[in-house]
Amino acid sequence: MMQQPHGQHRYPPPGPQVRSYQQPGYPGGPPRPGGYGPGPQMGPRMMSHGGMPPHPYAARDKTKDLGSMRPGMSPGMHPPPHGMQTPHGMDRKRPPDPRGTPQQMKQAKKKKKVADKILPQRVRDLVPESQAYMDLLAFERKLDATIMRKRLDIQEALKRPMKQKRKLRIFISNTFYPAKAEGEDGDETVASWELRVEGRLLEDAASAKLNDNSKMKRKFSSFFKSLVIELDKELYGPDNHLVEWHRTPTTQETDGFQVKRPGDQNVKCTVLLMLDYQPPQFKLDPRLARILGVHTQTRPVIINALWQYIKTHKLQDHHEREYINCDKYLEQIFECKRMKFAEIPGKLHNLLMPPDPIVINHVITVEGPDARKTACYDIDVEVDDTLKQQMNSFLLSTASQHEIGSLDSKIHETVETINQLKTSREFFLSFTKNPQEFINNWLISQSRDLKTMTDVVGNPEEERRADYYYQPWSQEAVCRYFYSKVQQRRMELEQALGIRNS
C-alpha cells in the first residue's frame, strides 16, 4: 500500500512513480518563483535555420482517464483551484459549431442555391460584358414569377367546374321489315320494326380540330342518367310497352340504343331522356323559380341567386346580420317571417326537385317496303371545357423541367468556376503587389487553420515562450498535474489489490 502524504505537505513530492519528462524546443529558464529551483532543461535548443519551430502541442497526449480528476469531480470537469483563475487561452473547450443547427445549415444551403447564379460585383467590374448575363438573370426571375403566378391561377380555375354549352343532335330512326310468305324451305317471318336512338355532338371548328388531335369521342349514353321508351300500351299491353335503361356504376357506355318489336302498323312512342348533370342540377319550386328567375340549376347557383334577391330587396336584418327578414313572397315559400342565413340550405331541400326529363314524341311508320325514316332533334348539353384538358396538360408537363434543371446545373457550375478563378486571381495578385506581407498573412492564416484542424483553441505563439509559464497559475498547474498522477497510480494500485474506496 502507498502511504498517505505527510500532513504538512499539500501535495506529495515527486517519487519514483512520477517521472519528469522533457519536450524538445524549450530551453532551461531562470529560477521559478516559489522556491522550486531552476526550470528543467527541456532538450537541446533548435538551430536557427529560417523555419518555424515545432508546434508545442504536436506530441500532446489527449488521453483522458479517471486519474486526472479530483475526488468528487465528474468526468470532463476541471475547475481551477480556489483563489486561482484560468489564464487566457487555457480553456481548451471546443467552441460551438459556427454553422449552427442542421436546420439552419439546410436553410443556408437553400439560400446559397438561389444566389449561386449571381456573379460577384468584383467579377462584374473586371468583365463589363457580364452585365448582359445579369440582365438575363433578372429577366429569368420575372419570367419564373409570371409562370408561377399563371400556374396558381390555373390550379384555382381547375377547382371550379368549367362547362360550356354544346348542341347534342339526337337521331331517332325506324326501319320496317315486312312479313315473308312461307317458302320452299318452310321458313316464315312476321312483320316487324326496329327503332334506333343515336346521337352525336355538333362541333365547331376549334372543337373538331381538338378532337381530331386527341382521337377521343364521347359516347352517346354518357350524356344521360336514364332512357325510357314508352310504346303504345293498347298495342303491346301493360307488361311489354316500356323499354328502360338506367345508369349503374358498372355501365358500359354505348353509341346508341335499339328496340325491335313485331308489328305492321304505325306505333306512337315517347322517348324520355334524363340528362346526367355534373355537378347535379335541381328544378326549383315554381314559386321560388318565379322570383329568382331560375328554373333548373346547381345548388350553389340557386343559393347565390337567393342571396342576390335578399341584397336587392334589403332583407338582411340591420342589427342581427345573420338573420333574414322574409318579405311576403319568401314568407309564403319558407313559411316563416324570419330565419337565419345558415338555415337556408336546409329549407331549400324541400323546394328542390329532380329536373324534368327531355320528352320526344315519335311515330314509328311502317308504310312501304323496307321503309326507313329518321327524325333529328337538337338539345343543349353541358360538357367539360376543352381548355381544361390543355390546362391539365400544362400543369402535368415535365418535359421542359428536366431541360431547365440541366441548364441550371451548368450555370451553377460555370459561376462556381468563375468564383474559383476570381479567388485564384486575387491570391496571386496580392502576392505580386507585396510578397513579404502576403507571405506573413498567409502563414498566419495557415497557423489558424492548423489550430482548427488539431482541435486546439489557444495561442501557440505565446505558449512557445518561457515567460508564459512564469505566471502565478503555473505553480498551481504543476501541483495539479502531480496530484492527478498520484491519484491515477493510487487507483491503479487499489484496483490491482481489489481494495474498494470506503
C-alpha positions in Angstrom: 0.0 0.0 0.0 1.2 3.5 -0.8 1.5 5.7 2.3 -0.6 8.8 2.7 1.4 12.1 2.1 2.5 14.0 5.2 0.1 16.5 6.6 2.4 19.4 6.3 2.8 18.9 2.5 -0.2 19.9 0.4 0.9 17.7 -2.4 3.4 14.7 -2.2 6.8 15.3 -3.6 7.6 13.5 -6.8 8.5 9.9 -6.2 9.6 7.1 -8.3 6.0 6.7 -9.6 6.1 10.2 -11.1 8.7 10.7 -13.8 9.7 14.0 -15.2 9.5 14.3 -18.9 11.1 16.6 -21.4 9.7 18.3 -24.5 12.1 19.4 -27.2 12.3 23.0 -28.1 12.1 24.6 -24.6 15.4 25.9 -23.1 16.1 26.0 -19.4 14.8 29.1 -17.7 15.7 31.2 -14.7 14.7 30.1 -11.2 10.9 29.8 -10.9 9.1 31.7 -8.2 8.1 29.8 -5.0 11.4 28.1 -4.4 11.1 25.3 -6.9 14.5 25.9 -8.3 15.5 26.4 -11.9 13.3 25.0 -14.6 14.4 21.7 -16.1 16.2 21.6 -19.4 13.6 20.6 -21.9 16.1 19.4 -24.5 18.6 20.9 -26.9 18.0 24.2 -28.5 16.7 24.1 -32.0 19.2 25.5 -34.5 18.0 28.6 -36.4 17.5 27.6 -39.9 14.8 30.0 -41.0 12.0 27.5 -40.4 9.2 27.5 -37.9 9.7 25.9 -34.5 7.9 22.7 -33.9 4.4 23.1 -32.6 4.4 22.7 -28.8 1.3 20.6 -29.0 2.4 18.3 -31.7 3.1 15.3 -29.4 0.5 16.1 -26.7 -1.3 13.1 -25.2 -5.0 13.6 -25.5 -5.9 10.5 -23.5 -8.5 11.2 -20.7 -8.6 9.0 -17.7 -10.1 8.9 -14.3 -6.8 9.6 -12.6 -6.7 13.1 -13.8 -9.8 14.1 -11.8 -10.0 15.3 -8.2 -12.2 13.3 -5.8 -15.8 14.2 -6.2 -15.5 15.5 -9.7 -17.4 14.2 -12.7 -15.6 13.3 -15.9 -14.9 16.3 -18.1 -14.9 18.8 -15.1 -11.5 20.6 -14.4 -12.2 23.7 -12.4 -9.3 25.8 -11.3 -8.2 25.6 -7.6 -9.6 28.0 -5.0 -8.3 31.5 -5.5 -6.9 30.9 -8.9 -8.4 31.8 -12.3 -7.9 30.1 -15.6 -5.5 32.1 -17.6 -6.3 33.4 -21.0 -6.0 30.6 -23.6 -6.1 27.7 -21.1 -9.7 26.8 -21.7 -9.5 24.0 -24.3 -13.2 23.5 -24.7 -14.2 23.3 -28.3 -16.4 26.3 -29.3 -19.9 25.6 -30.7 -20.2 24.9 -34.4 -20.4 28.3 -36.1 -22.6 26.8 -38.8 -25.5 26.4 -36.4 -28.1 23.6 -36.2 -28.8 21.2 -39.1 -32.0 23.2 -39.9 -30.1 26.4 -40.1 -27.5 24.8 -42.3 -30.2 23.4 -44.6 -31.8 26.9 -44.9 -28.4 28.4 -45.6 -27.9 25.9 -48.3 -31.2 26.7 -49.9 -30.4 30.5 -49.8 -27.0 29.8 -51.3 -28.6 27.7 -54.0 -30.7 30.7 -55.1 -27.7 33.1 -55.0 -25.4 30.7 -56.9 -26.2 32.2 -60.2 -25.2 35.8 -59.2 -21.8 36.9 -60.2 -19.8 38.9 -57.6 -19.5 42.6 -58.0 -15.8 42.3 -58.4 -16.2 40.0 -61.4 -18.7 42.4 -63.0 -16.2 45.2 -62.5 -13.5 43.2 -64.2 -15.7 41.9 -67.0 -18.2 44.6 -68.2 -19.7 42.1 -70.6 -21.1 40.1 -67.6 -23.8 42.8 -67.2 -25.6 41.2 -70.1 -25.7 37.9 -68.1 -27.1 39.7 -65.1 -29.8 41.3 -67.2 -30.8 37.9 -68.5 -30.8 36.6 -64.9 -33.2 39.4 -63.8 -35.5 38.7 -66.8 -35.5 35.0 -65.9 -36.6 35.8 -62.4 -39.5 37.9 -63.8 -40.4 35.1 -66.2 -40.4 32.5 -63.4 -42.6 34.7 -61.2 -45.1 35.2 -64.1 -45.2 31.4 -64.9 -45.7 30.6 -61.2 -48.5 33.1 -60.9 -50.2 31.7 -64.0 -49.8 28.1 -62.7 -51.5 29.1 -59.5 -54.3 30.8 -61.4 -54.8 27.6 -63.5 -54.9 25.5 -60.4 -57.6 27.7 -58.9 -59.5 27.7 -62.1 -59.5 23.9 -62.3 -61.1 23.7 -58.8 -64.2 25.3 -60.3 -66.4 23.5 -62.7 -65.6 24.5 -66.2 -68.5 23.8 -68.5 -69.6 25.0 -71.9 -72.9 24.7 -73.8 -72.9 22.4 -76.7 -75.6 21.0 -79.1 -76.3 17.3 -79.0 -78.1 16.1 -82.1 -80.3 13.0 -81.5 -81.2 10.8 -84.4 -84.4 8.6 -84.0 -84.8 6.3 -86.9 -87.0 3.3 -87.5 -86.9 0.5 -90.1 -89.8 -1.7 -91.1 -89.3 -5.4 -92.1 -92.4 -6.8 -93.9 -93.6 -10.3 -93.5 -92.3 -13.0 -95.8 -94.5 -15.8 -97.1 -93.7 -19.5 -96.4 -91.1 -20.6 -99.0 -89.8 -23.9 -100.1 -87.6 -24.2 -97.1 -90.6 -23.8 -94.8 -89.3 -20.5 -93.2 -92.0 -17.9 -92.4 -91.4 -14.5 -90.8 -93.8 -11.9 -89.4 -93.7 -8.2 -90.0 -91.5 -6.3 -87.5 -89.9 -2.9 -87.0 -86.7 -1.7 -85.4 -86.2 1.7 -83.5 -82.8 3.2 -83.1 -81.9 6.1 -80.8 -78.4 7.6 -81.5 -76.7 11.0 -81.3 -73.5 13.0 -81.6 -72.2 16.4 -80.6 -72.2 19.2 -83.1 -68.7 20.5 -83.0 -67.3 23.9 -84.1 -64.1 24.2 -86.0 -61.9 24.5 -82.8 -63.5 21.6 -81.0 -63.3 19.4 -84.2 -59.6 20.1 -84.5 -59.0 19.3 -80.8 -61.0 16.1 -81.1 -59.1 15.1 -84.2 -55.9 15.5 -82.4 -57.0 13.7 -79.3 -58.8 10.9 -81.1 -61.3 10.7 -78.3 -65.1 11.0 -78.8 -67.6 10.9 -76.1 -70.2 8.0 -76.2 -73.9 8.9 -76.6 -75.0 7.2 -73.5 -72.5 9.1 -71.3 -74.8 12.2 -71.5 -77.8 10.5 -69.8 -78.7 9.1 -66.5 -81.6 7.1 -67.8 -83.6 6.5 -71.0 -87.2 5.2 -71.3 -89.1 4.4 -74.5 -92.8 4.1 -73.9 -94.8 2.3 -76.7 -98.5 2.3 -77.4 -100.0 0.5 -74.4 -103.0 -0.7 -76.4 -100.9 -2.5 -78.9 -98.2 -4.1 -76.7 -100.1 -4.4 -73.4 -99.2 -3.2 -69.9 -96.3 -5.6 -69.4 -94.4 -5.0 -72.7 -94.8 -1.4 -73.6 -91.8 0.0 -71.6 -88.2 -0.2 -72.5 -85.9 1.2 -69.8 -82.2 1.8 -69.4 -80.6 3.2 -66.2 -77.0 4.0 -65.5 -75.2 1.9 -62.9 -71.6 2.1 -61.6 -70.7 -0.8 -64.0 -72.5 0.5 -67.0 -70.6 0.2 -70.3 -71.0 3.3 -72.5 -72.6 2.8 -75.9 -73.2 4.8 -79.1 -76.9 4.2 -79.3 -80.0 2.2 -78.2 -82.0 -0.3 -80.3 -85.5 -1.7 -79.8 -87.1 -4.4 -82.0 -90.8 -5.4 -81.9 -93.2 -7.3 -84.2 -95.9 -5.2 -85.8 -97.2 -4.0 -89.1 -98.9 -0.7 -88.2 -97.8 2.7 -87.1 -96.9 3.0 -83.5 -96.8 6.1 -81.3 -93.9 6.2 -78.9 -92.5 8.6 -76.3 -88.8 8.8 -75.6 -87.8 10.1 -72.2 -84.2 11.2 -71.7 -82.9 12.2 -68.3 -79.6 14.1 -68.6 -76.7 13.3 -66.3 -75.8 16.7 -64.9 -72.3 17.1 -63.4 -72.5 18.7 -60.9 -76.1 17.7 -60.1 -78.8 20.2 -61.0 -82.3 20.7 -59.5 -85.6 22.0 -60.5 -86.9 24.8 -58.3 -90.3 25.1 -56.8 -92.4 27.2 -59.3 -93.0 30.0 -56.7 -89.2 30.3 -55.9 -88.3 30.0 -59.6 -90.6 32.9 -60.4 -89.0 35.3 -58.0 -85.4 34.2 -58.7 -85.7 33.8 -62.4 -84.0 30.3 -62.2 -85.7 27.1 -63.4 -83.1 24.4 -63.2 -79.6 25.0 -61.8 -77.0 23.7 -59.3 -77.4 24.2 -55.6 -74.6 26.8 -55.3 -76.1 28.9 -58.1 -79.5 28.7 -56.6 -78.2 29.9 -53.2 -76.3 32.7 -54.8 -79.4 33.8 -56.7 -81.4 33.8 -53.5 -78.6 35.9 -51.8 -78.7 38.4 -54.6 -82.5 38.6 -54.2 -82.0 39.3 -50.4 -79.5 42.0 -51.0 -81.5 43.7 -53.8 -84.6 43.9 -51.6 -82.6 44.7 -48.4 -84.0 41.8 -46.4 -80.9 41.3 -44.2 -81.6 42.4 -40.6 -79.8 45.7 -39.8 -78.9 44.7 -36.2 -78.5 41.0 -36.3 -76.8 40.4 -39.6 -77.1 36.7 -39.6 -80.9 36.9 -39.8 -83.1 37.4 -42.9 -86.4 39.2 -42.7 -88.7 37.5 -45.2 -90.9 39.6 -47.5 -94.4 38.4 -48.4 -93.1 36.1 -51.2 -90.4 34.4 -49.1 -92.7 34.2 -46.1 -95.1 32.3 -48.3 -92.4 30.0 -49.7 -90.4 29.3 -46.5 -93.5 29.6 -44.2 -91.7 31.8 -41.7 -91.2 35.5 -41.1 -87.6 35.4 -40.0 -84.8 32.9 -40.5 -81.0 32.6 -40.2 -79.0 32.6 -43.4 -77.4 29.3 -42.3 -80.9 27.7 -42.3 -81.5 28.4 -46.0 -79.7 25.3 -47.4 -81.8 23.1 -45.1 -85.1 24.9 -46.0 -84.2 24.7 -49.7 -84.0 20.9 -49.6 -87.8 20.5 -49.7 -88.1 23.1 -52.6 -85.7 21.3 -54.9 -86.9 18.5 -57.2 -85.2 16.4 -59.9 -85.0 18.1 -63.2 -87.6 17.4 -65.9 -86.7 14.8 -68.5 -86.4 15.6 -72.2 -89.6 14.3 -73.9 -89.6 13.4 -77.6 -92.8 12.1 -79.2 -92.1 10.0 -82.3 -94.3 7.9 -84.6 -92.9 4.6 -85.9 -94.2 4.3 -89.5 -94.4 1.1 -91.4 -95.6 2.4 -94.7 -93.9 0.9 -97.8 -91.4 -2.0 -98.0 -88.1 -1.5 -96.2 -89.2 1.9 -95.1 -86.6 3.8 -93.2 -87.3 7.2 -91.7 -85.1 9.4 -89.5 -86.0 12.4 -87.3 -83.4 14.8 -85.8 -83.7 16.7 -82.5 -81.1 19.1 -81.0 -80.8 19.6 -77.3 -78.5 21.6 -75.1 -75.9 19.8 -73.0 -73.0 20.9 -70.8 -69.6 19.4 -71.4 -66.2 20.0 -69.9 -64.4 22.9 -71.4 -61.8 21.9 -74.0 -59.4 24.3 -72.3 -59.5 22.2 -69.1 -57.6 19.4 -70.8 -55.0 21.8 -72.1 -54.6 23.3 -68.5 -54.1 19.8 -67.1 -51.5 19.0 -69.7 -49.7 22.2 -68.9 -49.6 21.5 -65.2 -48.5 17.9 -65.6 -45.9 18.6 -68.3 -42.4 17.9 -67.0 -40.5 17.7 -70.3 -39.2 21.2 -70.1 -38.4 20.9 -66.4 -35.6 18.4 -67.0 -34.1 20.6 -69.6 -34.3 23.7 -67.4 -32.8 21.7 -64.5 -29.8 20.6 -66.5 -29.2 24.1 -67.8 -29.4 25.5 -64.3 -26.8 22.9 -63.2 -24.5 24.0 -66.0 -24.9 27.7 -65.0 -24.1 26.9 -61.4 -21.0 25.0 -62.3 -19.9 27.8 -64.6 -20.4 30.5 -61.9 -18.6 28.4 -59.4 -15.7 28.0 -61.8 -15.7 31.8 -62.3 -15.6 32.4 -58.5 -12.7 29.9 -58.1 -10.8 31.7 -60.9 -11.5 35.1 -59.2 -10.1 33.8 -55.9 -7.0 32.5 -57.6 -6.5 35.8 -59.4 -6.8 37.8 -56.1 -4.4 35.3 -54.5 -1.7 35.8 -57.0 -2.4 39.5 -57.5 -1.9 40.2 -53.8 1.4 38.2 -53.9 2.7 40.4 -56.8 1.8 43.6 -55.0 3.6 42.9 -51.7 5.2 39.4 -51.5 6.5 39.9 -47.9 3.2 41.0 -46.4 1.4 38.3 -48.4 3.7 35.5 -47.0 3.2 36.8 -43.5 -0.5 36.9 -43.8 -0.6 33.5 -45.4 1.4 32.0 -42.6 -0.9 33.5 -40.0 -3.8 32.0 -41.9 -2.2 28.6 -42.1 -1.5 28.7 -38.4 -5.1 29.5 -37.7 -6.2 26.6 -39.9 -3.7 24.3 -38.1 -5.3 25.2 -34.8 -8.7 24.3 -36.2 -7.6 21.0 -37.7 -5.8 19.9 -34.5 -8.8 20.8 -32.3 -6.7 23.3 -30.3 -8.1 26.6 -29.1 -5.3 28.8 -27.7 -2.4 31.0 -28.6 0.6 28.9 -29.6 2.7 32.0 -30.2 2.5 32.9 -26.5 2.7 29.4 -25.3 6.0 28.8 -27.1 7.8 31.4 -24.9 9.2 30.6 -21.5 7.7 33.8 -19.9 4.3 32.4 -20.5 4.9 29.7 -17.8 6.3 32.1 -15.2 2.8 33.5 -14.4 1.2 32.7 -11.0 -1.0 30.0 -12.4 1.9 27.8 -13.4 2.8 26.7 -9.8 -0.7 25.5 -9.2 -0.9 23.8 -12.6 2.3 21.8 -11.7 0.8 20.8 -8.4 -2.5 19.7 -10.0 -0.6 17.7 -12.5 1.4 15.8 -9.8 -1.7 15.3 -7.7 -3.6 13.8 -10.7 -0.8 11.4 -11.4 -0.6 10.3 -7.8 -4.4 9.7 -7.8 -4.1 7.8 -11.0 -1.4 5.5 -9.6 -3.4 5.1 -6.4 -6.4 3.9 -8.2 -4.4 1.5 -10.3 -2.9 0.0 -7.2 -6.2 -0.3 -5.4 -7.8 -2.0 -8.4 -4.8 -4.4 -8.6 -5.2 -5.3 -4.9 -9.0 -5.4 -5.0 -9.5 -2.7 -2.4 -12.6 -0.6 -2.7 -12.9 3.0 -1.6 -15.0 3.4 1.5 
